Amino acid sequence: MDSYQLRGAHIGPQNVIEITADCHASYVKARHCLIDAGNFERRYELMMGNFLAFEEFCAVSHLRNEMRMDWGYESGDALIMEANRHIINVFTSGKTYVDQVGRDFKSFGDAGEFASNVKALASASYDASHDYRMTCQLRDRAQHRALPVDGYDGSKDEIGFYTSKAKIAADRGSFKKLILDEASDKIYLRQTLRGYMRELSGMHVALRSLVEPEVVASRALLAAAIAQYAQGQKERSHVSSTGIGLESVHYRNNASIDAVPLLLNWDDNRIRLAQKNRFQIRFPA
């Protein structure tokens, strides 16, 4: 015989709350939704962290060169190596985001609905943005044929790391000719990655808006379960307001076969990340 309870995973007196199978299933679904929402935000934060590290590297490198006027071969080679490392990190985390984000929120809407929205937004970005298309091609080239940075220009405003169009043309491989034809002789990577990140940022904000009602409802459901359990206890001062130790447990013949933690502390960081990255990024013209 199956039964379901809200109970604290601790030794000591408590009033166990009997719940229904549907209620337990809703808690399982809500927790999975919040797990997906957290992964969704952390994946974007990883990508943004790599991009910001590249932007900081560009700014600091420009300042150092302006102050030291060091244009020697060894310094230039080290600068290009470091730029390659940052750019490949952005390539990799951007590809990871696009490939993995569609696997989130499998329970959202109809089967595959969230993944379909991801695919549609990515396709729209590819069609609308030259920088997005170029970054996809440069990433594949960096993975299979050559490092992205061929050289750099110095100016009073910034160091411009670039990929040579002529070098791509000489060893094009699977690089799409139509996209290469759109490019200038020097493909400046900072500007290109900014355009790429603008598209991914807009995609992330749009996807968050799509699932936000379900995410908010999932957290509210677990918060209500925590409050319901607390209301049923004689010693409410002993009950965590965030559900630490509280579980929804499925029993069969008095043996526990499934216990779902209902605490919410771990979800707070997801909220902070969503607030931090709530807007599409913008750059000066």
N, C-alpha and C positions, 0 to 999 in steps of 0.2 A: 504494500500500500504506500502511495506517495503522499508526502506532506511537505509544506513549505513554511519557513519561519524567518523572521527578522530576529537576530540574536547577536549578542556581543561575543567575540572570540576571546573570552577571558574566564578565569576561575573566580567564582563569587556569585552572590545572589543577583538575579535579574528577572524581569518579567519578559518572557519570550512572546513575540507578537506573531500570531498565526496569519499567513497571507495565502493568496491563491496562486495557482500555477501560472496564470496569465500575468499576475503581478511580478512574480519571480522572473518570467521571461522578459518583461518590460525592463527590469533592472539590468538583466544581462545585455539587452540591446542598447540601453542607455550608456552603460559602461564602455561597450565597444565603440559607440559613437564618440565618446570623449577621448578614448585612446586614439582613434583615427584623427580627431581634431588636433590633438597634441602633436602627433607625427606630422601632420599637415603644416603646422606652424613651425616646428623645429626644422623641418626640411628646408623651408623658405629662409629661415634665419641662418642656416648653414650657408646657403647660396649667397645671401646678402653679406654675411661676414667675409666670405672670400672676395666678393666684389669690392667691399669697402677697404679691405686690406690692399687690393690692387690700386684703388684710388689714393690711399694714403701713401703707398710706395711711390706712385707717380709724383705726388706733391712734394714729398721729402727728397726724392732724388733730384728734382728740379732745383729745390732750394740749396741742396748741398753742392750741386754743380755750379750754381750762380756764385756761391760763397768761395769755393775752392778752385774753380776754373781748371778742374782736372779732366783733361780730355785724352789721357793716355790710353794705349791699347788695352792694358790689363784692366784698368778701371772700366773702360767701355765694355769689355767682354764680360766682366762680372755683373755689370748693370743689365746687359741683355740676358744673361743666365737667370738673374733674379726676376726680371720681367717675364720671362718664359714660365717660370715656376708659378707666379701669381696668375697669369693668364690661363694656364692649363688648369689650375684650381677652379677658376671661374667656369671654364668650359665643362669640367667634370661635374661640378655641383649643379650647374644649369641643366645638363643632360640627365643627371640623377633626379632632379626635381621633376622634369617633364615626364620621364619614364615611370617614376614611382607614384606620382600624385594621383594618377588614374586608378590606382589600386586601393585608395582610401574610400571610405564611406560606401562600402558595398551594399549596405542596407538602406541607402538613401533612394527613395522613389522606386521606380521599376528597376528590374535587374539591369545593371550596366548603365543606368541613367547618368550617374556622376561621371563615369569614365567617358561617356559620349560627350558630355559637356566639356570635359578636359580636351578631348580630341578636336572638338569644334573650335574652341578658343585658340588652341595651338595652331590649327590650320589657318584661322583668320589672321593671327599674328604673322605667320609665314607669308601669306598673300599680301599683307598690308605693309610690312616693314622690310626694307632692303637690309637693314642692320641685322634683323633676326635671321633672314636667309643667309647672309654672309657669315654670320657666326656659326650657323649649323655646318656650313661647308668648311670653314676654317678649323672647326673642332674635329671634323672627320679627317682633315688633312693632317692635323697635329697628331692624331692617333695613329695614322697609318703611313705618313710620308715624310713630314718635316716639322720642326718646331715652328711656332707661329711668328716669332720676331726675327725679321731679317736685318733690321737696323733701327736707328732712331735719329730724329732731327732735334736740335736744340733751338729754342726761341726765348724771348723775354717772358713768355707766359707759361710754357710747359715744355716737357720732353715728350716728343711724339714718337712712340714706338709704332713701327709699321711692318706690314707684310708686303713684299714686292709682288705686284701683279705679274711682272715678267717671269719671276721664278716659278710662280704657280703655273703659268702658261707653258713653261719649258718642261714641267713634270706634272701635268694636270691630273693624271689618273682619273678618278671618278668625280673630280670637282666639276660641277655643272657649268657648262660654257656660258649659258644665258646669265647666270649670276655673276660669273667673272667679267662678262662684257659690261655689266652695270658699274663695275668698280673703277676707281681712279688708279693711276699708276702706283701710288702708294696707298695701301689700305690702313688707315690709322686705327689702331686697335682700341685705344681708349674711347674714342667717339663711337666706334662700332659696338663695343660692349655696353656702352651707355644706352644705345638704342635697343639692344637686345634685352637688357635688364628692365628697361621701361616697359617692354611688352610683357615680360614674365611677371613684373610687379602688378600690372593691370590685370593679368590673368588671375593672379593669386587673390587680389581684392574681389574680383568678380566671383570666383569660386567660393570664397568665404561668405559672401552675401547670399549665395545660393543655399548653403547648408546651415547658415546661422540660426534660422528658426528651430531646426531640429537639434542643433547643438545646445542652444539655450534651454529648450524643453527637456533635453536629457539631463542636464545639470539640475534643473528645477525638480525633476522627478526624483533624483537621488537625494537632493536636499530635503524633499518632502518625506522620504523614507526615514532619513535621519531624525527629522522632527517628530515623526510618528512614533519611532522607537523611544525617543526621549520622553514624550508625553506619557508613555506607558510605564515609566520607571518611577519608583518611589523616591529614590535618591538621584534627582536630576543633576546634582552637582558632580556626580561621578560619570556622567555621560559626556563624551566629546561632542562639541558643537559642529565639528567637521567630519564626524563619523569614523574616527580612528577606532579600529577593532570591530566595527559593525559589519555584519555579513547577511546576505540573503542566502539561505541554505535550503537545498533540496534534499529531502530524506526519502529513502526507500526501505521499508521494513526497519525503520529506526536507525538505519545506517546512512551517514552523509555521503552523497555521491556528487554533489556540486555545491561549492561555496563561493559566492561572488562578493568581494570586498566592495563596500559602498562609501568609503572615505573619499573626500574631495580635495584634500590638501595638494595632492599631486597635480590636480587640474588647474591650480592657481597660476602656475607658470605659463600654461597655454593662454590664459586670459591676458597675462602681462605681455606676452609676445604678440598676440593679436592687437592689443592696444598700441604697442610700439610700432608695428608695421601696418597700421590701419589705412594708410594712404598710399596711392600709387606714387612712386618716386618721380621726381622732376629734376631737370638739370637746366642751368642757364642756357639761353640760346646762343 
